[in-house]
């Protein structure tokens, strides 16, 4: 199954704050979780932290939740429009030196946001869940336009 991925993080190259996976179809609930950001940049404190609408968990707990969400899908495909979203998602699967969550056959697809964007922002900008919903809508609309 395809899942549309978005993350929020503490500035360029910063630590993960929140992550969302929105499934392509309606048969599965979305995944959305966040971790506490200890020292947010001023921009993050103003624009991202106020948009979190989920109880924050530890980073370890977030990794467990993320792995558990994907474990029953034999071939998950995570679609993102920014490389750092993919990097943060992949890092959540690492649990130690040479060890990872038992999620296999995972694939990451990076789409060109400039090509697929409708130009419409998400309903709640800088909220990973709402941004992932917008990404799903944009990608599916783009694919529909491109279909023969």
N, C-alpha and C positions, 0 to 999 in steps of 0.2 A: 504494500500500500504506500502511496505517497503521503507525506506529511509536509506541511509548509512551516518552515522554521524561522523564528526571529528571536534575537536576544537583545538585551540591553546590558551595557558594561560601563565600567567607571573610566570614561575617557579613552582616548586612543591607546590601544594595547592594554587596557585596564582589566581588572577582575570582573568576572561575570556577576551580574546583579539579578537578571531574570531571564527565563527562557520559555518559549511556547512552541508547541507543535500542534498544528491544526490539520486533522486528517482531510483527505480529498473528499471523501464521501461523508454521509451523515450517520453511518453505522457505528461510529466510535466517538467517545467524548474527547475533546481536546485535552492537551496537557499544558499546564501553566504553573510555574513555581518560581520562587525568588529566594535569594539569600540576603542577609543583612550586609549592607555596604558600610564599612567602618569609617572610611575617610573619603566621602564623595567629593569629586571636584565641584566647584561652584555651579557649573552648568548642570551637572548630574543632580546636585541637590535641588536645583530649581525646576528642572524639567522631567527628570525620570523618577526620583524617589516619590514625589507626590502622586504619580500615576500608578504606583504599585497598589493593586487592590486584592492582594493575596497575603496570607500570613507568611512571614519569612521563616525559612528553615536553615539548618546548617548546610555547609557545602557537601558534606558526606551524605546527609539525608537527601539532598537534591540529586546527587549522583545515583543513590539507591532508587529514588522515585523514577528518575529518567530511564534507568536500566529496566526497571520493572514494567514501565509503560511499553517499552519496545520489545520485551523478551518474547512475547507470543506471536510476533510478526516474523515469518520466516525470511522475508526480503524487504525490510523497510527502506524507503527512499526518502531522504530528507532534502527538501528543495529550499534553497536560500538565495537571497539576492546580494549577499555581502560575505566575503571570505571569512571574516572574523566570527560570524554566526556559526559557520561550519567548524571552525577551530574550537570554539567554546563547547559545542555539542560533542565533538570528538573527545575533548579533554574530560568530559563527564564520564566517559566510558572507561577511563584509565583509573585503576584502583591501587596500583603499586608497580614496582619495577617488574616488567614483563607480565603484568596481570591486568586484565580488563573484565568488565561486565560481560556476561555470556550472551552478548548480542552479536549475532553473526550475519554475514551477507548484507551488511548495511552499506548503502550507497548514498553518496552526497552529490546533488546536482546544484551547480551554481548557475543561476540565470542572470541575464543582463537586464537589470532593472530599467535601463533606459529604453529597451525594446518592448518590454511587457507592461510598463506602467501606464495606468489609465490617467495619471496626473492627479488623481483623487487621493487625498491623504486618508489615513485610518481614522476611525471614529474617535479614538483616544490616542493621539500621537505620543510616541515614546513609551508606549505600553506594548510589551512583546506580544501579548495575546492579540490585541487589536491590530497590530502591525502584521502579524502572521495571517489574520483573517483577510486583510487587504491584499497581501501577497497572493493568497489563494485565489481571491476574486480576480486579480489582475492576470495571473498565469492562466487560469481556466478561460477567461475571456479572450486572451491572446491566442490560446490554442484553438478556440472555437473559430476565431477570425481566420486562422491559418489553415484550417481543415479544408480539404478539397470538396 
